[in-house]
Amino acid sequence: MAHAEPIAERLPPFNREAERGDLGGIFRDPSVLHDVQAMLRPESFYFHAHCAIFRAMCGLAAEGKPIDLVTVHERLVVAKEAENVGGAPYLADLWDAVPTSANAEYHAKIVRDTAAVRGLIHAANETLRDAYDRTGSVDELIASAERKLFDLSATGNESDLLDAAALAADALGAIDDRASRDGPDGLPVGFRELDDALAGLKGGQLIVIGARPGCGKTALGLAVAESNAATGNAVLFASLEMGNRELMNRVFAMRSGVPLRTIASGKLNGDQAEAVTKSGQEFAKQPFFLVTVPDLSAARLAAIVRRGIRRRGVKLVVVDYLQLLKPENERDPRHLQVGTLARRLKQLARTCDVPVILLAQLNREVENRADGKPRLADLRESGEIEAHADAVLLLHARPNQDANAAVWTTDVIIAKNRNGPVAEVALSYRRPLTRFEDYAPLHGSAT
């Protein structure tokens, strides 16, 4: 069997003729330099001579000076690079390399792609070195590798600058698409009034659901996740508080109508066992993916999400909950740790173009308030949570409700909403099932 050539002995990829064609095209028609600059930097060229020549061209353009064989050579002389590139004869050779500038942009794409592959090789080598040297924790190594890859993906992307025509066409297309659908734009929340208020969950959004312990933040996050999975939208649910069996018991209670306490005890009658089994069989067909990694960091979560998007088509991410994520730097003050985590999750939503629902705990101040209603300032440990969120939903169980009642009313206070007004939406919370429902003033009997 043939053996692959050792990686260390292989030359990185390059395309000499594409580099020459690109520079020759610019000499033929300097106006194409602006299009080429949108894709390339001097360092994109593999050969030092081509890098120096392109840098000279860019410098002349920045100063509003003409670009031709004479001016570029003069700029190279000043930079003490003329002899290194082959002098005036090599510049003339570049002029002769192509008869026209028509293919300059095509050549630039080839140069860009080969440069990106070289960058990928360099990033991989650095990652290997860091991994062998163990220069940081595993999470820090993963985060460093991801940053290198995302830096590569952001380099030389000619679509970074959108003109008015492209912007208008995209926005008008989205409006037409919304008009042709009955449901909300983006993914559904799953509750009628919340869908109307939030206008759906859109890629890039960070939606925070805040509550005190026991007020239903996990139940609401799970309800949104489960309703999306039921309609075929792949969901990744990261649970830092509950294990997989505990969380699945909640799903079975929500779907089957069998109280959570009964399911957890295992003391089910025949009808209840049949209902739970049926709910499990139906749930098994849904694109719902659970992550229960202990000490989960934002960097590791990001890696899991990206893999889920690539392999499973994940469209929605739910994180339960913020304050249990592992901080990047445990020596930082707590408010900086939490603020950094919130920022990382917003970046994750943006870079992956998926909505991220982030559950968060509120501080104790709300319990000392006369009306008991939470406010944005109650988001525990960091004001940056509010700053990075596109929407903040605060859960408030109405006071003076019957402690023995099966159904309570919970107000969802939309305290921040970039895509609509702030508002309050009432939901019915069927407590034995940990299930939220659209609000019904007359609840009926207990389940």
Secondary structure, DSSP 4 states (H G I P E B T S, - for coil): -PPPPPGGGSPPP--HHHHHHHHHHHHH-GGGHHHHHTT--GGG-SSHHHHHHHHHHHHHHHTT---SHHHHHHHHHHTT-HHHHTHHHHHHHHHHH-S-STTHHHHHHHHHHHHHHHHHHHHHHHHHHHHHHT-S-HHHHHHHHHHHHHHHHTTT-GGGS--HHHHHHHHHHHHHHHHT-SS-SSB--SSHHHHHHHT-B-TT-EEEEEE-TTSSHHHHHHHHHHHHHHTT--EEEEESSS-HHHHHHHHHHHHH---HHHHHHT---HHHHHHHHHHHHHHTTS-EEEE--TT-BHHHHHHHHHHHHHHH---EEEEE-GGGSBPS-TTS-HHHHHHHHHHHHHHHHHHHT--EEEEEEB-GGGGGSSS----GGGBTT-THHHHH-SEEEEEEEPSS--TT-SEEEEEEEEEEETTS--EEEEEEEEGGGTEEEE--SS--S--
